[in-house]
């Protein structure tokens, strides 16, 4: 099968969506399918994988995104030879999928990876909340009606889609993780590199240091815990637009200096070693749809501390594979104190976390997606006949 993945942005930008597309692409290729990624910008980027099709775009400041309303002619022609296309961003890529593929009756799949309403609040705080909700209610329902299949990585996000007016059927299929990369005999980073003592409790966060991740909240909670437990440490793995702000918070807070560590960019293949060094994974994001970093930490045998919200709340079961709190600072600080001070609790949570991660194995989730592809392609083949289709197909491919 020829499968087209459509994304507004791809490598070198680091994100959960980028990683998922790359991982899913590799797995499907190993199963004998041809997979192409269609994206914008970074035309000179030396891709380390085959079949990355880039079209020119106007860079949007330093966001890593590019603005374009069309593909290059050769990219369009190639896209229109796919058996199925899978849209991972609904706006630019989504509109092009409908424009280029619907006339040829090529099935279009859309995965809603992002809480777009909360992202607007994080990046455009001067706009009223109702603006983001109104925009989404005007665009997403009509877009979802036009595609052949909508996938949500979690049930909570599927419920949210229903609340903003999406009536199309939604399949809940988690994004997968290559668990083999995180399980087994992983060599941990040496704690001595950070001047950690063996008895220190090391908490870790991996991901973008960005507004939507709510990391100032994490630092405020950690500051309160560090005042009581001098042996607790926090490691933030990653980079992003908030990193300077976060470093300033640490420098200006005596309780955080010498206890919070920024690693900067870390190669993905090295993440398991950082997780293996740690005692627990922490996140305070409430904008997640399906946080792969949480699943990776669970596969590494780490208990999770997070906020009970869609995405995180679909994966973490309070008191079983981790602890969940409300987004109240005092409540989260209290849960973190419990997390830090109870080694037996962490050990029990870690065992269940590792077992729970198996349901997100890429082998399982990609097979579920492939079954949907095959069903849609079979249905499409029965529709791709007749004189009108032949004329429209000829016109779309050669105009």
PENOR-V375805 format. One record per residue. N is the residue number from 0. RES is the residue in three letters. SS is DSSP state (helix for helix, strand for strand, loop for the rest). PSI is psi in radians with two decimals (999 if undefined). D_CENTER is the distance of its C-alpha to the mean C-alpha in Angstrom with 1 decimal. Layout:
<<N,RES,SS,PSI,D_CENTER> <N,RES,SS,PSI,D_CENTER>>
This chain:
<<0,UNK,loop,2.50,25.2> <1,UNK,strand,2.06,24.0> <2,UNK,strand,2.24,20.4> <3,UNK,strand,2.10,19.0> <4,UNK,strand,2.19,15.3> <5,UNK,strand,2.16,15.2> <6,UNK,loop,2.43,12.8> <7,UNK,loop,-0.51,14.0> <8,UNK,loop,2.56,12.9> <9,UNK,loop,-2.87,12.4> <10,UNK,loop,2.50,13.7> <11,UNK,loop,0.05,15.1> <12,UNK,loop,2.31,12.4> <13,UNK,loop,2.20,9.9> <14,UNK,loop,2.89,6.2> <15,UNK,helix,-0.62,3.1> <16,UNK,helix,-0.81,4.4> <17,UNK,helix,-0.80,7.6> <18,UNK,helix,-0.72,7.6> <19,UNK,helix,-0.77,7.0> <20,UNK,helix,-0.80,9.7> <21,UNK,helix,-0.77,11.8> <22,UNK,helix,-0.80,11.9> <23,UNK,helix,-0.69,12.7> <24,UNK,helix,-0.82,15.1> <25,UNK,helix,-0.74,16.9> <26,UNK,helix,-0.77,17.4> <27,UNK,helix,-0.64,18.7> <28,UNK,helix,-0.67,21.0> <29,UNK,helix,-0.42,22.3> <30,UNK,loop,0.08,23.4> <31,UNK,loop,0.11,25.3> <32,UNK,loop,2.70,23.4> <33,UNK,strand,2.17,23.2> <34,UNK,strand,2.26,19.7> <35,UNK,strand,2.43,19.5> <36,UNK,strand,2.15,16.8> <37,UNK,strand,2.16,18.1> <38,UNK,strand,-3.01,17.0> <39,UNK,strand,2.65,18.9> <40,UNK,loop,-3.12,20.5> <41,UNK,loop,0.86,20.9> <42,UNK,loop,-0.42,23.7> <43,UNK,loop,0.07,25.1> <44,UNK,loop,2.27,22.0> <45,UNK,loop,1.55,23.1> <46,UNK,loop,2.41,20.5> <47,UNK,loop,0.26,20.6> <48,UNK,loop,2.73,20.0> <49,UNK,loop,2.79,22.1> <50,UNK,loop,0.73,21.8> <51,UNK,strand,1.99,19.6> <52,UNK,strand,1.95,21.3> <53,UNK,strand,2.38,21.3> <54,UNK,strand,2.65,23.2> <55,UNK,loop,2.64,24.6> <56,UNK,loop,2.80,23.1> <57,UNK,strand,2.08,24.0> <58,UNK,strand,2.37,21.9> <59,UNK,loop,1.54,20.8> <60,UNK,loop,-2.19,22.1> <61,UNK,loop,0.53,19.9> <62,UNK,loop,-0.32,16.4> <63,UNK,loop,-0.14,15.7> <64,UNK,loop,2.75,15.9> <65,UNK,strand,2.48,19.1> <66,UNK,strand,2.20,21.1> <67,UNK,loop,2.57,22.9> <68,UNK,loop,0.26,24.2> <69,UNK,loop,2.76,25.2> <70,UNK,loop,2.74,24.6> <71,UNK,loop,2.60,27.3> <72,UNK,helix,-0.73,30.0> <73,UNK,helix,-0.56,29.4> <74,UNK,helix,-0.73,25.6> <75,UNK,helix,-0.79,26.6> <76,UNK,helix,-0.73,29.2> <77,UNK,helix,-0.77,26.9> <78,UNK,helix,-0.69,24.2> <79,UNK,loop,0.05,27.1> <80,UNK,loop,0.06,28.0> <81,UNK,loop,2.69,24.8> <82,UNK,loop,-0.58,25.3> <83,UNK,strand,2.58,22.0> <84,UNK,strand,2.54,19.2> <85,UNK,strand,1.99,15.6> <86,UNK,strand,2.27,14.2> <87,UNK,loop,-0.13,10.5> <88,UNK,loop,2.22,11.7> <89,UNK,loop,-0.26,14.7> <90,UNK,loop,-1.38,17.0> <91,UNK,helix,-0.97,18.3> <92,UNK,helix,-0.70,17.0> <93,UNK,helix,-0.77,17.7> <94,UNK,helix,-0.63,21.2> <95,UNK,helix,-0.61,22.0> <96,UNK,helix,-0.76,21.1> <97,UNK,helix,-0.69,23.6> <98,UNK,helix,-0.73,26.1> <99,UNK,helix,-0.52,26.3> <100,UNK,helix,-0.60,25.5> <101,UNK,helix,-0.75,26.9> <102,UNK,helix,-0.47,30.4> <103,UNK,helix,0.06,30.3> <104,UNK,loop,0.57,28.9> <105,UNK,loop,2.19,26.0> <106,UNK,strand,2.43,23.5> <107,UNK,strand,2.15,20.4> <108,UNK,strand,2.46,17.2> <109,UNK,strand,2.20,14.5> <110,UNK,strand,2.17,11.1> <111,UNK,strand,1.68,10.2> <112,UNK,loop,-0.23,6.4> <113,UNK,loop,2.49,7.6> <114,UNK,loop,1.51,10.6> <115,UNK,helix,-0.53,12.6> <116,UNK,helix,-0.75,15.6> <117,UNK,helix,-0.54,14.4> <118,UNK,helix,-0.67,12.9> <119,UNK,helix,-0.67,16.5> <120,UNK,helix,-0.62,18.0> <121,UNK,helix,-0.70,16.3> <122,UNK,helix,-0.35,17.2> <123,UNK,loop,1.14,20.3> <124,UNK,loop,-0.31,22.0> <125,UNK,loop,-0.29,25.4> <126,UNK,loop,2.46,24.5> <127,UNK,loop,2.61,25.4> <128,UNK,helix,-0.62,22.8> <129,UNK,helix,-0.45,24.7> <130,UNK,helix,-0.86,24.1> <131,UNK,helix,-0.75,20.3> <132,UNK,helix,-0.72,21.2> <133,UNK,helix,-0.75,24.0> <134,UNK,helix,-0.81,22.1> <135,UNK,helix,-0.71,19.5> <136,UNK,helix,-0.42,22.3> <137,UNK,helix,-0.56,24.2> <138,UNK,helix,-0.93,21.6> <139,UNK,helix,-0.76,19.0> <140,UNK,helix,-0.75,21.7> <141,UNK,helix,-0.65,23.8> <142,UNK,helix,-0.78,21.0> <143,UNK,helix,-0.56,19.9> <144,UNK,helix,-0.47,23.6> <145,UNK,helix,-0.33,24.0> <146,UNK,loop,2.97,21.4> <147,UNK,loop,-0.44,22.3> <148,UNK,strand,2.35,19.4> <149,UNK,strand,2.25,16.6> <150,UNK,strand,2.35,13.8> <151,UNK,strand,2.33,11.9> <152,UNK,loop,-0.21,9.7> <153,UNK,loop,2.74,11.9> <154,UNK,helix,-0.64,15.5> <155,UNK,helix,-0.71,15.2> <156,UNK,helix,-0.62,13.1> <157,UNK,helix,-0.70,15.6> <158,UNK,helix,-0.68,18.3> <159,UNK,helix,-0.71,17.0> <160,UNK,helix,-0.69,17.1> <161,UNK,helix,-0.62,20.7> <162,UNK,helix,-0.43,21.7> <163,UNK,loop,0.22,21.1> <164,UNK,loop,0.19,23.3> <165,UNK,loop,2.00,21.3> <166,UNK,loop,-0.09,23.9> <167,UNK,loop,2.61,22.6> <168,UNK,loop,2.41,22.0> <169,UNK,strand,2.16,18.4> <170,UNK,strand,2.30,17.5> <171,UNK,strand,1.91,15.2> <172,UNK,loop,2.00,13.5> <173,UNK,loop,2.63,10.7> <174,UNK,loop,2.41,8.2> <175,UNK,loop,2.88,10.3> <176,UNK,strand,2.50,10.9> <177,UNK,loop,1.57,14.0> <178,UNK,helix,-0.46,15.8> <179,UNK,helix,-0.47,18.9> <180,UNK,helix,-0.36,17.4> <181,UNK,loop,-0.34,17.3> <182,UNK,loop,2.82,20.2> <183,UNK,loop,-2.76,23.9> <184,UNK,loop,1.42,26.0> <185,UNK,loop,2.27,23.6> <186,UNK,loop,1.98,25.7> <187,UNK,loop,2.71,24.6> <188,UNK,loop,2.56,24.9> <189,UNK,loop,2.16,28.4> <190,UNK,helix,-0.44,28.5> <191,UNK,helix,-0.42,31.5> <192,UNK,helix,-0.45,29.5> <193,UNK,helix,0.07,28.4> <194,UNK,loop,0.59,31.8> <195,UNK,loop,2.51,30.5> <196,UNK,loop,2.71,33.1> <197,UNK,loop,-0.57,32.7> <198,UNK,loop,-0.07,33.0> <199,UNK,loop,2.51,30.3> <200,UNK,strand,2.00,27.3> <201,UNK,strand,2.05,24.2> <202,UNK,strand,2.54,21.0> <203,UNK,strand,2.52,17.9> <204,UNK,strand,2.35,14.6> <205,UNK,strand,2.35,12.1> <206,UNK,loop,-3.03,9.6> <207,UNK,loop,2.45,10.4> <208,UNK,loop,1.46,13.7> <209,UNK,loop,2.78,13.3> <210,UNK,helix,-0.69,15.0> <211,UNK,helix,-0.19,12.3> <212,UNK,helix,-0.14,11.8> <213,UNK,loop,0.62,15.5> <214,UNK,helix,-0.51,16.7> <215,UNK,helix,-0.62,20.4> <216,UNK,helix,-0.76,20.5> <217,UNK,helix,-0.76,19.6> <218,UNK,helix,-0.64,22.3> <219,UNK,helix,-0.74,24.8> <220,UNK,helix,-0.75,24.4> <221,UNK,helix,-0.63,24.6> <222,UNK,helix,-0.74,27.7> <223,UNK,helix,-0.69,29.4> <224,UNK,helix,-0.73,28.7> <225,UNK,helix,-0.45,29.8> <226,UNK,helix,-0.55,33.1> <227,UNK,helix,-0.60,34.0> <228,UNK,loop,1.64,32.5> <229,UNK,loop,-0.20,33.3> <230,UNK,loop,0.11,31.8> <231,UNK,strand,2.49,28.2> <232,UNK,strand,2.68,25.9> <233,UNK,strand,2.24,22.3> <234,UNK,strand,2.17,20.3> <235,UNK,strand,1.98,17.5> <236,UNK,strand,2.02,15.8> <237,UNK,strand,3.12,14.2> <238,UNK,loop,2.96,15.3> <239,UNK,loop,3.10,14.8> <240,UNK,loop,-0.30,17.0> <241,UNK,loop,0.03,18.0> <242,UNK,helix,-0.68,19.2> <243,UNK,helix,-0.71,22.8> <244,UNK,helix,-0.76,22.9> <245,UNK,helix,-0.70,21.7> <246,UNK,helix,-0.65,24.2> <247,UNK,helix,-0.69,26.9> <248,UNK,helix,-0.74,26.2> <249,UNK,helix,-0.79,26.7> <250,UNK,helix,-0.62,29.8> <251,UNK,loop,0.07,31.4> <252,UNK,loop,1.92,31.0> <253,UNK,loop,-0.49,33.5> <254,UNK,loop,-0.29,31.7> <255,UNK,loop,-0.48,28.6> <256,UNK,loop,2.25,30.3> <257,UNK,loop,0.00,30.4> <258,UNK,loop,-0.31,27.9> <259,UNK,strand,2.28,24.6> <260,UNK,strand,2.31,23.5> <261,UNK,strand,2.17,21.2> <262,UNK,strand,-0.34,20.5> <263,UNK,strand,-2.83,19.2> <264,UNK,loop,2.31,17.2> <265,UNK,loop,2.32,17.1> <266,UNK,loop,2.46,16.8> <267,UNK,helix,-0.65,14.1> <268,UNK,helix,-0.23,17.1> <269,UNK,helix,-0.18,18.5> <270,UNK,helix,-0.75,15.8> <271,UNK,helix,-0.58,17.5> <272,UNK,helix,-0.64,20.7> <273,UNK,helix,-0.70,19.5> <274,UNK,helix,-0.71,18.2> <275,UNK,helix,-0.41,21.5> <276,UNK,helix,-0.31,23.4> <277,UNK,loop,2.95,22.1> <278,UNK,loop,-0.31,23.2> <279,UNK,strand,2.68,20.2> <280,UNK,strand,2.37,16.6> <281,UNK,strand,2.47,16.3> <282,UNK,loop,2.49,13.8> <283,UNK,loop,0.26,15.0> <284,UNK,loop,2.44,12.1> <285,UNK,loop,0.22,12.9> <286,UNK,loop,0.15,10.4> <287,UNK,loop,2.65,7.5> <288,UNK,loop,-0.79,7.1> <289,UNK,loop,1.44,6.1> <290,UNK,loop,1.84,5.5> <291,UNK,helix,-0.57,6.0> <292,UNK,helix,-0.58,8.2> <293,UNK,helix,-0.76,10.3> <294,UNK,helix,-0.71,11.0> <295,UNK,helix,-0.72,11.8> <296,UNK,helix,-0.72,14.1> <297,UNK,helix,-0.74,15.7> <298,UNK,helix,-0.50,16.4> <299,UNK,loop,-0.06,18.1> <300,UNK,loop,0.44,20.3> <301,UNK,loop,2.36,19.2> <302,UNK,strand,2.73,19.6> <303,UNK,strand,2.45,17.1> <304,UNK,strand,2.11,18.1> <305,UNK,strand,-3.11,16.1> <306,UNK,strand,2.37,16.8> <307,UNK,loop,1.73,17.5> <308,UNK,loop,2.86,15.2> <309,UNK,loop,2.49,13.1> <310,UNK,loop,-1.34,10.1> <311,UNK,helix,-0.75,11.6> <312,UNK,helix,-0.33,14.9> <313,UNK,helix,-0.40,14.1> <314,UNK,helix,-0.74,13.5> <315,UNK,loop,2.23,16.0> <316,UNK,loop,1.99,19.6> <317,UNK,strand,2.18,21.8> <318,UNK,loop,-0.03,24.6> <319,UNK,loop,-1.11,23.4> <320,UNK,loop,0.13,20.4> <321,UNK,strand,-2.98,19.9> <322,UNK,strand,2.43,21.1> <323,UNK,strand,2.53,19.9> <324,UNK,strand,2.87,21.5> <325,UNK,loop,3.04,21.9> <326,UNK,loop,0.39,20.8> <327,UNK,loop,2.30,24.4> <328,UNK,helix,-0.77,25.0> <329,UNK,helix,-0.72,28.0> <330,UNK,helix,-0.73,26.4> <331,UNK,helix,-0.69,23.4> <332,UNK,helix,-0.69,25.8> <333,UNK,helix,-0.73,28.0> <334,UNK,helix,-0.67,25.2> <335,UNK,helix,-0.66,24.3> <336,UNK,helix,-0.77,28.1> <337,UNK,helix,-0.77,28.3> <338,UNK,helix,-0.74,25.4> <339,UNK,helix,-0.67,27.1> <340,UNK,helix,-0.13,30.7> <341,UNK,loop,1.50,30.5> <342,UNK,helix,-0.61,29.9> <343,UNK,helix,-0.66,31.0> <344,UNK,helix,-0.80,28.4> <345,UNK,helix,-0.71,25.6> <346,UNK,helix,-0.75,27.1> <347,UNK,helix,-0.75,27.2> <348,UNK,helix,-0.67,23.7> <349,UNK,helix,-0.69,22.5> <350,UNK,helix,-0.81,24.4> <351,UNK,helix,-0.60,22.7> <352,UNK,helix,-0.80,19.2> <353,UNK,helix,-0.75,19.9> <354,UNK,helix,-0.68,21.3> <355,UNK,helix,-0.52,18.7> <356,UNK,helix,-0.40,15.9> <357,UNK,helix,-0.50,17.9> <358,UNK,helix,-0.19,16.9> <359,UNK,helix,0.30,13.4> <360,UNK,strand,2.37,15.1> <361,UNK,helix,-0.57,14.0> <362,UNK,helix,-0.68,17.7> <363,UNK,helix,-0.85,17.7> <364,UNK,helix,-0.66,14.6> <365,UNK,helix,-0.59,15.4> <366,UNK,helix,-0.67,19.0> <367,UNK,helix,-0.72,18.2> <368,UNK,helix,-0.73,16.6> <369,UNK,helix,-0.65,19.6> <370,UNK,helix,-0.67,22.0> <371,UNK,helix,-0.72,20.8> <372,UNK,helix,-0.87,21.2> <373,UNK,helix,-0.69,24.6> <374,UNK,helix,-0.78,25.7> <375,UNK,helix,-0.72,24.8> <376,UNK,helix,-0.69,26.5> <377,UNK,helix,-0.74,29.5> <378,UNK,helix,-0.68,29.8> <379,UNK,helix,-0.65,29.5> <380,UNK,helix,-0.48,32.2> <381,UNK,helix,-0.35,34.7> <382,UNK,helix,-0.29,34.1> <383,UNK,loop,1.13,34.4> <384,UNK,loop,3.01,38.1> <385,UNK,loop,2.77,41.0> <386,UNK,helix,-0.70,42.6> <387,UNK,helix,-0.73,40.4> <388,UNK,helix,-0.72,37.2> <389,UNK,helix,-0.78,39.1> <390,UNK,helix,-0.80,40.2> <391,UNK,helix,-0.69,36.8> <392,UNK,helix,-0.78,35.1> <393,UNK,helix,-0.76,37.8> <394,UNK,helix,-0.78,37.4> <395,UNK,helix,-0.65,33.6> <396,UNK,helix,-0.43,33.6> <397,UNK,helix,-0.04,36.6> <398,UNK,loop,999,36.7>>
